[in-house]
Amino acid sequence: MTTLRLRRAGFLALLLLVNGCGGDADRAATESGPSPDGAAAAVSSGSRAVLLDPTNSAWSESAPDTFLATFETTAGEFIIQVVRAWAPIGADRFFNLARHGYYDDARLHRVVPGFITQWGVAGDPEVTAVWYDRGMPDDPPGVASNVRGTVAFAFTDPGTRSTQVYISMVDNSRLDTQGFAPFGSVIEGLESVVDSIYSGYGEESGGGVRAGNQSGLVEGGNAYLDAEFPELDRIIRVRVSSPAAPSTPRGSS
């Protein structure tokens, strides 16, 4: 077994361990995510109720000017710094999805070497059904460029950004003119973790929004992906917190 497989197995063992622990999974806007109940139990019944009700006032909170989203995954931990000024509408959506547990226990379902790493279909198909087509207005592109390490929402047509996001694994600045507006960037763990996320399935495990071949994971969620693509890395949980002074924006104008 390779070092990477051992590391992934270790995280899965940790996940199974914390699944047996009790605790409160409530989130605070600048607190550090759910208590360590494990991925499967990270979304409490109260949080799930919020996820199933996109009209809840909890979704109207604006993101801080900058914040950190720490992704604990089976490949390791990486941190995204969000800069709201880059794309405020997208930053607000990402902030609320992250703090309410939408991404917890999701699979990193599209990893294409030399292009992007993508996630954002919920593990629970009922939650996905609520959010998959719930688009939001577009942010003007061009404030930050899609350089390596930046994070932006995937979309098909104008106004269709919803929950799926990607990290640019290379300089994808050609996407700037197509309307993709980065809202943050990976400031820790890009080389050590994100580069090592399992990529063996490429487009086969879900493809892109524009490819139109996501019906399996949308309708089946984690059960489908775990059965058909068991090597996919997964997000255990996301913790939202306030950073120190923001770093120099990557690719900003």
Secondary structure, DSSP 4 states (H G I P E B T S, - for coil): --HHHHHHHHHHHHHHHHHT--------TTS--S-SS-TTTSS-HHHHHHHT-TTSGGGGPPPPSEEEEEEEETTEEEEEEEEGGG-HHHHHHHHHHHHTTTTTT-B--EEETTTEEEE---SSHHHHHHHTT--BPPPPTTSB---TTEEEE--SSTT-B-S-EEEESS--GGGGGGT----EEEEESTTTTGGGS--TTGGGGT--TTTT--HHHHHHHHHHHHHH-TT--BEEEEEEE--SSPPPPTTB-
